[in-house]
Amino acid sequence: MTQFLTRFFSFSMLVIVLRCYSSTGRGEKERTLGIIKPDGLSGNYTNRIKQVILESGFEISKEMVIQLDEQDAANFYAEHSSKIFFTDLIRYMTSGPVLVMILEKEDAVAHWRNLIGPTDAGKAKITHPHSIRAMCGIDLEKNCIHGSDSHQSAEREIAFFFKEAPSDEAVRKHDEL
């Protein structure tokens, strides 16, 4: 009987641990948004960037090439509307087509942010020489790629482009280009 209780207790603890593990989201894929900006597409970096994405363990679950108009770009970057660089940002994002992608991987937002490197491509070339921005970005404005800065931003941004309903907590602002 003691051996049965020991095994039962051990099995019960295993079930509890597994339930806690799965309820924290660990081990599950997370989604994030990636955008290859106009300079990335016109500079023929698309295939190299996608290769880096896939080699880094991401799955590209959806993608589309679109041409943003001024209104769409302004809506997407609305949190920057009061900043001095807003007009240049909108001009840049509407200067050519962009490739919008939903990327999936465990802890996708953090891994994507690490893979793309610092916002300023000039700094990325020094501090993160193997990052995507170091590979194809030019400077702070023309940095080749966009990455969501949080899980909430990712869900909101995915909904913006792919018309999916974001969760309630995904409506917060972000401050990353």
C-alpha positions in Angstrom: 0.0 0.0 0.0 2.9 2.4 0.8 4.4 1.8 -2.6 1.0 2.6 -4.3 0.6 5.8 -2.3 4.2 6.9 -3.2 3.6 6.3 -6.9 0.2 8.0 -6.7 1.6 11.0 -4.9 4.5 11.2 -7.4 2.1 11.0 -10.4 -0.2 13.6 -8.9 2.8 16.0 -8.4 3.9 15.4 -12.0 0.4 16.3 -13.2 0.3 19.4 -11.1 3.8 20.5 -12.4 2.8 19.9 -16.0 -0.4 21.9 -15.6 1.5 24.8 -14.0 4.1 24.6 -16.8 1.5 24.7 -19.6 -0.6 27.4 -17.9 2.4 29.8 -17.8 2.7 29.6 -21.6 6.2 28.1 -21.5 6.7 25.7 -24.3 4.0 27.3 -26.4 4.6 29.3 -29.5 4.2 33.0 -29.3 3.5 35.3 -32.3 5.2 38.6 -33.3 5.1 40.9 -36.2 8.0 41.4 -38.5 8.0 43.9 -41.4 10.7 44.1 -44.0 10.6 47.9 -44.8 10.9 49.5 -48.2 14.7 49.6 -48.2 14.9 45.9 -47.3 12.7 45.0 -50.2 14.3 47.3 -52.7 17.8 46.3 -51.6 17.0 42.7 -52.4 17.5 41.6 -48.8 14.2 39.7 -48.6 15.5 36.2 -49.2 18.5 36.7 -46.9 16.3 38.0 -44.1 13.8 35.1 -44.5 16.7 32.6 -44.4 17.9 34.1 -41.2 14.4 34.0 -39.7 13.9 30.4 -40.6 17.5 29.4 -39.5 16.7 31.0 -36.1 13.8 28.7 -35.5 10.9 30.9 -36.5 8.0 29.8 -38.5 6.5 32.4 -40.9 2.8 31.6 -40.5 1.5 34.4 -42.7 3.1 37.0 -45.0 2.0 39.5 -47.6 3.6 42.3 -49.6 1.6 45.5 -49.4 2.1 49.2 -50.3 1.1 51.3 -47.4 -0.6 54.6 -48.1 -0.1 57.6 -45.9 -3.2 57.0 -43.8 -2.4 53.4 -43.1 1.2 54.3 -42.2 0.0 57.1 -40.0 -2.5 54.8 -38.2 0.1 52.1 -37.7 2.6 54.6 -36.2 0.0 56.8 -34.5 1.9 56.7 -31.1 4.7 58.7 -32.8 2.4 61.4 -34.4 3.7 64.1 -32.0 7.4 63.3 -32.6 9.6 65.4 -34.8 10.5 62.4 -37.1 6.8 61.4 -37.8 6.6 63.0 -41.2 9.9 61.4 -42.3 8.8 58.0 -40.9 5.5 58.1 -42.9 7.3 59.2 -46.1 9.8 56.3 -45.6 7.2 53.7 -44.9 5.2 54.7 -48.0 8.2 55.0 -50.3 7.8 51.4 -51.5 6.2 48.1 -50.7 6.8 46.3 -47.4 6.7 42.6 -46.5 4.5 42.0 -43.4 5.0 38.6 -41.6 3.5 36.8 -38.6 6.4 35.0 -37.0 5.9 32.2 -34.5 8.3 30.7 -32.0 8.6 30.2 -28.3 9.3 33.6 -26.7 9.0 35.1 -30.2 8.9 38.8 -29.3 12.2 38.7 -27.3 13.9 36.4 -29.8 12.8 38.6 -32.7 14.0 41.8 -31.0 17.4 40.2 -30.3 17.7 38.9 -33.9 16.9 42.3 -35.5 19.2 44.3 -33.2 19.1 47.9 -32.0 16.7 50.4 -33.8 19.7 52.4 -35.0 21.3 50.3 -37.7 24.5 52.3 -37.4 24.8 51.2 -33.8 23.7 47.7 -34.7 26.7 47.4 -37.1 29.0 47.9 -34.1 27.2 46.3 -31.1 25.2 43.6 -32.9 27.1 42.9 -36.1 25.2 39.7 -36.9 21.8 41.3 -36.5 19.4 41.9 -39.4 19.6 45.6 -39.0 23.4 45.4 -39.2 23.1 43.3 -42.3 20.8 45.7 -44.3 19.9 48.8 -42.3 21.5 52.2 -42.9 20.7 54.4 -39.9 18.1 55.1 -37.3 15.4 55.9 -39.8 16.2 53.5 -42.6 16.8 50.4 -40.4 15.3 47.9 -42.8 13.0 46.0 -40.4 10.3 46.4 -37.8 9.8 44.3 -34.8 7.0 44.4 -32.2 8.4 45.6 -28.8 6.0 43.6 -26.6 3.5 40.8 -26.7 0.7 43.3 -26.5 2.1 45.4 -29.4 2.6 42.2 -31.5 -1.1 41.2 -31.1 -2.3 44.7 -31.9 0.0 45.0 -34.9 -0.9 41.6 -36.2 -4.6 42.6 -36.0 -3.8 45.8 -37.8 -2.4 44.1 -40.9 -4.2 40.7 -40.8 -7.6 41.9 -39.5 -7.5 39.6 -36.5 -9.2 40.8 -33.3 -6.6 41.6 -30.7 -6.9 40.6 -27.1 -8.0 43.4 -24.7 -4.5 43.8 -23.3 -3.1 44.3 -26.8 -4.4 47.8 -27.1 -1.6 49.5 -25.2 0.9 51.8 -26.9 4.4 50.9 -27.9 7.4 53.1 -28.5 9.6 51.2 -30.9 10.0 51.8 -34.7 
